[in-house]
Amino acid sequence: MTRAGQPHTLRWLARLALLLTLLGGGWAHAHHPQIRLGILVYRPLDVEHAHWRPVLQALQRHLDGIELQTRLLSYDALGAAVRARELDAVVTDPAHYVLLQHTDDLSAPVATLVRRRHGVETTAFGGVVVVPADSPMQRWQDLRGRRIAVPHGESLGGLQLQRYELRRRGIDDRAWTRVEVGMPQDNILRAVLEGQVDAGFVRDGVLEAAQAAGAVPAGRLRVLQRQDLPGYPVAVSTPLVWEWPVAVLPSVDDDTRRVLTLALLHTVPGAGQPSGEIAGFVPPHSYGAIEDMLRTLRAPPYGMPQLTWRENLALNAWPLAGSVAVLLGLGSVLLVIVHQRQRLQTVLQEKSALLDELAITAKTFDSGQGVVITDAQGRIVRVNRAFSTITGYDEAEAQGRTPGELLRSGRHDAAFYQAMWQALTQHGHWEGEIWNRRKDGSVYPEWLAISAISNAVGKVQHYIAIFSDITWRKQAEA
């Protein structure tokens, strides 16, 4: 996500805001002679020091007399330093930030980090699944039953993003074995290379950096479900999320917070600014989507939500069995009562399961994502409201026609669609980026996932497609 044109504007706004603050008497450093900044690290310390040194030197210049003290810390050490109030501000991954905001009352983000990889400045990142180059695994579904290395239980790029993609495909944590090998994330690559695990989760850029440094021989590892996004400098396996936020602790006074914020926004990508991998900072992005993802995953700080009826049944199976045994001992009369009670429970459970399935279907169909259901010949039989909102076609216009007749943009050749249908035929699923055309003739990008729905004997009955308009992401990459 390049920042062309924005750095000049940000520097001008930062200077103007700083001038207004000083005119208003905001000499914060007279009251707070130092700022203690804690930074999460995920690569070896010598690498992290080299990445951060230029931008921290630039930030120190913009603090105008306030001493900047920095500490590069692991997840556990950073959390402990926050709890002990040994820091004034932190730079950490979004999931870790959500946890610390919940447990230690961190502020809303005051800035978002900008990284530079291969000359491209980005304010987003993704997760990667690394496998041996000769592994037969090709898709997310192939991770079932595998041993997978992860760096830390709170890592967003090295665990939660990949967990979320697995969960979206119906693969929960019980379907694979988590092997926590610890930080830095280079440990993941080593574990996969040495055959200790079948695959590993890391954030984007780690594999390419290790290959460039010679730590991973060329051709030994590859990215599963690889995506090479236009304009994005490294490969990913997951969708992108916003880069790391900067936040301050509640003990920091308002004047110091303003001075730090202005200094951060003055340290922006552009001429005369840091030339390393850490390019600078931009105004903060929203991290609400990360909170939603963590709730879905039951990840800290949200823990366990209300249990489903299946989970309640599993937890209470033994107590229920004991109760039944006691009732059976009371005699033949109670046996009849128990038998009738069990029949009633079975009926209720069956109805509950049906209601659960109907609720899930309704929730998916009423979501903000477009949904299309076709018959086995590809003719549309149902669409949801989001489909009509995104494409401009109502259900009556869409029924009986194929998606290609309605939406084909002309941007993809026959080979593209042939590969799509080949994947559907062989694997029952295809997912990727595609350009389609709305009813008004405008062309837009979408992220599309198609699955084949088969009957008990394996014959395809329907296809279901779920898609999202990703115009906003393309604009952010521009």
DAJOMO-V44278 format. One record per pair of residues at least 24 apart in sequence whose ideal C-beta (glycine too) atoms are under 6 Angstrom apart, sorted by the first residue. I is the first residue (numbers start at 0). J is the second residue. Records with the same first field share a line. If there is no record, write none. Layout:
# DAJOMO-V44278
I: J + J
This chain:
# DAJOMO-V44278
0: 121 + 122 + 123 + 475 + 476
1: 120
2: 120 + 268
6: 267 + 268 + 269
9: 264 + 267
10: 267
13: 261 + 264 + 265
16: 261
17: 261
20: 257
25: 254
27: 254 + 255 + 258
28: 64 + 65
31: 255
33: 66 + 68
34: 65 + 67 + 87 + 259
35: 68 + 86 + 87
36: 69 + 88
37: 70 + 72 + 77 + 80 + 86 + 89
38: 71 + 90
39: 77 + 91
40: 71
41: 183 + 184
42: 183
43: 183
47: 71
50: 275 + 276 + 277
51: 277
53: 273 + 275
54: 273 + 277
57: 266 + 273
58: 262 + 266
61: 262 + 265 + 266
62: 262
73: 182
74: 151 + 153
84: 250
87: 248 + 251
88: 247
89: 246
90: 243 + 245
92: 155 + 243
93: 155 + 286 + 289
94: 155 + 159 + 289
95: 153
96: 244
97: 289 + 290
98: 299 + 300
101: 300
104: 249
105: 246
106: 246 + 247
108: 244 + 246 + 283
109: 245 + 260
110: 245 + 263 + 280 + 283
111: 242 + 244 + 281 + 283 + 284
112: 242 + 243
113: 268 + 278 + 279 + 281
114: 276
115: 276 + 278
116: 204 + 232 + 233
117: 232
119: 232
120: 268 + 278
122: 242
123: 239 + 241 + 242
124: 156 + 202 + 203 + 242
125: 203 + 235 + 237 + 239
126: 156 + 160 + 161 + 236 + 237
127: 201 + 203 + 222 + 235 + 236
128: 198 + 223 + 236
129: 191 + 199 + 206 + 220
130: 198 + 223
132: 218 + 219 + 221
136: 223
138: 224
139: 164 + 168 + 224
142: 175
143: 174
145: 175 + 197 + 198
146: 176 + 178 + 196 + 197
147: 175 + 198
148: 178 + 180 + 187 + 190 + 196 + 199
149: 177 + 179 + 200
150: 182 + 184 + 187
151: 182
156: 202
157: 184 + 200 + 201 + 202
158: 200
159: 298
160: 237
161: 200
162: 296
163: 292
164: 237
185: 209
188: 215
203: 233 + 235
204: 233
207: 233
230: 476
241: 284
308: 351
368: 465 + 467
369: 466
370: 465
371: 464
372: 461 + 463
373: 462
375: 459 + 460
377: 401
389: 468
390: 437
391: 437 + 438 + 439
392: 438
406: 435 + 436
408: 434 + 435 + 436 + 442
410: 434
423: 451
427: 451
443: 468 + 470
444: 469 + 473
